[in-house]
Amino acid sequence: MNWGNICVSIYNNHLDNKGQLMTLREILLTQVAMPHYVWAGHLEKQIRVIDIETIMQLRALDRTSPDFERKKSELKSLLHAFTPAGLLESKAKGKVKEIYRSGLLQLDFDYKGINEYDIEDLKKAVFDLPFICFCGLSASGDGFYALARIAEPEKLLEYAEHIFEVLKEEGIQPDESKGKKVENLRYLSYDCNMLIKDNPVPLKVRRFRRKENPNQDFHFASNRQNGNGDGLINSQLELLRRSAKGERFNTVRKVAFTLGGLGNSSILDLIKNEIANNPVFAGEISSFLKTAEDVFKAGMKKPLV
């Protein structure tokens, strides 16, 4: 976890503009991440005990309550927060002063954009990307975030917009309000099923596409098979038949993108049929059908032959 030694800014709350220096390892792997450990007597650890209690209250809120948004905001205002993208002298609005950038980019997946899917499926699908070094639940517990390593920290905005577009084409809706600026905050959180990659491969984008260009420069399904016959179709459909919970989203995405590359729109019906008739997708069929359709269309833009 070499990236864990990078120091970023941590703040008492989101209104605090003058932060303190702390490593990502300390932020992500202390009691906030593992609440079953208690390191009493140490100030840095004691503040996390307070955060854990607040997070528990936050996750216990009733989303259907008319006071939900107000109570959520009030509780979040009590949480510590950090800036994954860098160490700052000040994050005051209009007066941001950077010390350095960390080479990390945060990706946020809010409840509103992912509530139709199994959150663990999505976490694993995003974590599969070679440049992702961390995935964990958000403070509210109904969304998650990821940390990505990028080769050019000075192009944080360009990399964020690039990844956002690719994610959307893959059927994943990120929160585009976070990740573009070095001062964007993350609330402290914890996840007993966090995913950590010690040595991610930094994402290097050779050419950023223009806004009007629908063709993508980077694909998650980079391991597509070559061929255009029935053998490829049958092998990919077999992957859907064997799909297990925790792998469903990733499998649907890869199969749809690969078979989309054959350029035959009728194959999409075969994919949808496998999803609709597989019990493992029960209860979420409509969501996976939409993902298959969106990703299949993206695959058609990159023909295999």
Secondary structure, DSSP 4 states (H G I P E B T S, - for coil): -GGGG-EEEEESSTT--S-EEEEHHHHHSSTTT-TT---TT-HHHHHHHHHHHHHHHHHTS-TTSTTHHHHHHHHHTTS-EEETTEEEEE--TT--EEEEE-SEEEEEE-HHHHTTS-HHHHHHHHHTSTTEEEEEE-TTSSSEEEEEEBS-GGGHHHHHHHHHHHHHHTT----TTSSSSTT--EE----TT-EE-SS---B--SSPPPTT----S--S-TTPPP--SHHHHHHHHHHHHT--TTTHHHHHHHHHHHHHTTT-TTHHHHHHHHHHT-GGGTT-HHHHHHHHHHHHHHHHTS---
